[in-house]
Amino acid sequence: MKKTREESFPTLAEVEAEVMAEGREWTRKRMEERLQELAERQSEVFPPKPRAAKASAQVSISTNHRHRRR
């Protein structure tokens, strides 16, 4: 019994693309798990929450050098 055109096998390129996509997804999940594990060891949250910007240190200006001329 011959296979019809509808039952044809995927091409090598199609199989390769499918497997590569699966590999990328597996790698992404594995990296996420590993980073979460490391963050938990440090008692931090992953992904890290953005920190609020802090004001820069204030600079004190000495006024001793300012003398008024009369």
MIDOSE-1310 file (N, C-alpha, C; in nm, 2 decimals, decimal comma, always signed):
residues 70
mkkt	+0,08/-0,12/+0,00/+0,00/+0,00/+0,00/+0,09/+0,13/+0,00; +0,07/+0,21/-0,10/+0,15/+0,33/-0,11/+0,09/+0,44/-0,02; +0,18/+0,52/+0,03/+0,13/+0,64/+0,11/+0,09/+0,75/+0,01; -0,02/+0,82/+0,05/-0,06/+0,93/-0,03/+0,02/+1,05/+0,00
rees	+0,00/+1,16/-0,07/+0,07/+1,28/-0,06/+0,04/+1,34/+0,08; -0,08/+1,33/+0,13/-0,12/+1,39/+0,26/-0,05/+1,32/+0,38; +0,00/+1,20/+0,36/+0,06/+1,12/+0,47/+0,21/+1,13/+0,46; +0,26/+1,23/+0,38/+0,41/+1,24/+0,36/+0,48/+1,28/+0,49
fptl	+0,60/+1,24/+0,50/+0,68/+1,27/+0,62/+0,74/+1,41/+0,61; +0,76/+1,47/+0,73/+0,82/+1,60/+0,73/+0,96/+1,60/+0,67; +1,00/+1,71/+0,62/+1,14/+1,72/+0,56/+1,24/+1,73/+0,68; +1,36/+1,70/+0,64/+1,47/+1,71/+0,74/+1,48/+1,85/+0,80
aeve	+1,46/+1,95/+0,72/+1,46/+2,09/+0,77/+1,35/+2,12/+0,86; +1,23/+2,06/+0,84/+1,12/+2,08/+0,93/+1,14/+2,01/+1,07; +1,20/+1,89/+1,06/+1,23/+1,82/+1,18/+1,33/+1,89/+1,26; +1,44/+1,94/+1,19/+1,54/+2,01/+1,26/+1,49/+2,14/+1,32
aevm	+1,40/+2,21/+1,25/+1,35/+2,34/+1,31/+1,26/+2,31/+1,43; +1,19/+2,20/+1,43/+1,10/+2,16/+1,54/+1,19/+2,12/+1,66; +1,29/+2,04/+1,64/+1,38/+2,00/+1,75/+1,46/+2,12/+1,81; +1,50/+2,21/+1,72/+1,58/+2,32/+1,77/+1,49/+2,41/+1,86
aegr	+1,37/+2,43/+1,82/+1,27/+2,51/+1,90/+1,25/+2,45/+2,03; +1,23/+2,32/+2,04/+1,21/+2,24/+2,16/+1,34/+2,26/+2,25; +1,45/+2,25/+2,19/+1,58/+2,27/+2,26/+1,59/+2,41/+2,32; +1,56/+2,51/+2,25/+1,56/+2,65/+2,30/+1,47/+2,67/+2,42
ewtr	+1,35/+2,61/+2,41/+1,25/+2,62/+2,52/+1,30/+2,55/+2,64; +1,36/+2,43/+2,62/+1,41/+2,35/+2,74/+1,53/+2,43/+2,80; +1,61/+2,49/+2,72/+1,73/+2,57/+2,77/+1,68/+2,69/+2,85; +1,58/+2,76/+2,80/+1,52/+2,87/+2,87/+1,47/+2,84/+3,00
krme	+1,39/+2,73/+3,01/+1,33/+2,68/+3,13/+1,44/+2,64/+3,23; +1,54/+2,57/+3,18/+1,65/+2,52/+3,27/+1,72/+2,64/+3,33; +1,75/+2,74/+3,25/+1,82/+2,86/+3,29/+1,73/+2,94/+3,40; +1,61/+2,95/+3,37/+1,52/+3,01/+3,47/+1,52/+2,94/+3,60
erlq	+1,51/+2,80/+3,60/+1,51/+2,72/+3,72/+1,64/+2,74/+3,80; +1,75/+2,74/+3,72/+1,89/+2,75/+3,79/+1,90/+2,89/+3,85; +1,86/+3,00/+3,78/+1,87/+3,13/+3,84/+1,78/+3,15/+3,96; +1,66/+3,08/+3,95/+1,57/+3,09/+4,07/+1,64/+3,02/+4,19
elae	+1,70/+2,91/+4,16/+1,77/+2,83/+4,27/+1,88/+2,92/+4,33; +1,96/+2,99/+4,25/+2,06/+3,07/+4,30/+2,00/+3,19/+4,38; +1,90/+3,25/+4,33/+1,83/+3,36/+4,40/+1,78/+3,32/+4,53; +1,72/+3,20/+4,54/+1,67/+3,15/+4,67/+1,78/+3,13/+4,77
rqse	+1,90/+3,08/+4,72/+2,01/+3,07/+4,81/+2,05/+3,20/+4,87; +2,03/+3,31/+4,80/+2,07/+3,44/+4,85/+1,95/+3,51/+4,91; +1,84/+3,44/+4,92/+1,72/+3,50/+4,98/+1,67/+3,62/+4,90; +1,68/+3,61/+4,77/+1,64/+3,72/+4,68/+1,53/+3,67/+4,59
vfpp	+1,46/+3,76/+4,53/+1,35/+3,72/+4,44/+1,41/+3,72/+4,29; +1,36/+3,63/+4,21/+1,40/+3,63/+4,07/+1,27/+3,63/+3,99; +1,25/+3,72/+3,89/+1,35/+3,82/+3,86/+1,35/+3,93/+3,96; +1,47/+3,99/+3,98/+1,48/+4,10/+4,08/+1,39/+4,21/+4,05
kpra	+1,33/+4,27/+4,16/+1,25/+4,38/+4,15/+1,34/+4,51/+4,13; +1,29/+4,60/+4,05/+1,38/+4,72/+4,02/+1,38/+4,80/+4,15; +1,50/+4,85/+4,18/+1,52/+4,93/+4,30/+1,49/+5,08/+4,26; +1,43/+5,14/+4,36/+1,40/+5,29/+4,34/+1,53/+5,36/+4,34
akas	+1,54/+5,46/+4,26/+1,66/+5,54/+4,25/+1,68/+5,62/+4,38; +1,79/+5,62/+4,43/+1,82/+5,70/+4,55/+1,88/+5,83/+4,51; +1,85/+5,93/+4,59/+1,91/+6,06/+4,57/+2,06/+6,06/+4,59; +2,13/+6,13/+4,51/+2,28/+6,13/+4,53/+2,31/+6,20/+4,66
aqvs	+2,42/+6,18/+4,71/+2,47/+6,24/+4,84/+2,47/+6,39/+4,83; +2,42/+6,45/+4,93/+2,42/+6,60/+4,93/+2,57/+6,65/+4,95; +2,60/+6,76/+4,88/+2,73/+6,81/+4,89/+2,71/+6,94/+4,98; +2,80/+6,95/+5,08/+2,79/+7,07/+5,16/+2,89/+7,17/+5,11
istn	+2,84/+7,29/+5,10/+2,92/+7,40/+5,04/+2,97/+7,49/+5,16; +3,09/+7,50/+5,17/+3,14/+7,59/+5,28/+3,13/+7,73/+5,23; +3,08/+7,82/+5,32/+3,07/+7,96/+5,28/+3,18/+8,04/+5,34; +3,27/+7,98/+5,41/+3,38/+8,05/+5,47/+3,46/+8,13/+5,37
hrhr	+3,47/+8,09/+5,25/+3,56/+8,16/+5,15/+3,49/+8,28/+5,09; +3,36/+8,29/+5,12/+3,29/+8,40/+5,06/+3,29/+8,53/+5,15; +3,36/+8,62/+5,11/+3,37/+8,75/+5,19/+3,31/+8,86/+5,11; +3,23/+8,94/+5,17/+3,17/+9,05/+5,10/+3,27/+9,17/+5,09
rr	+3,29/+9,22/+4,98/+3,37/+9,34/+4,97/+3,28/+9,46/+4,98; +3,33/+9,55/+5,05/+3,26/+9,68/+5,08/+3,31/+9,79/+5,00
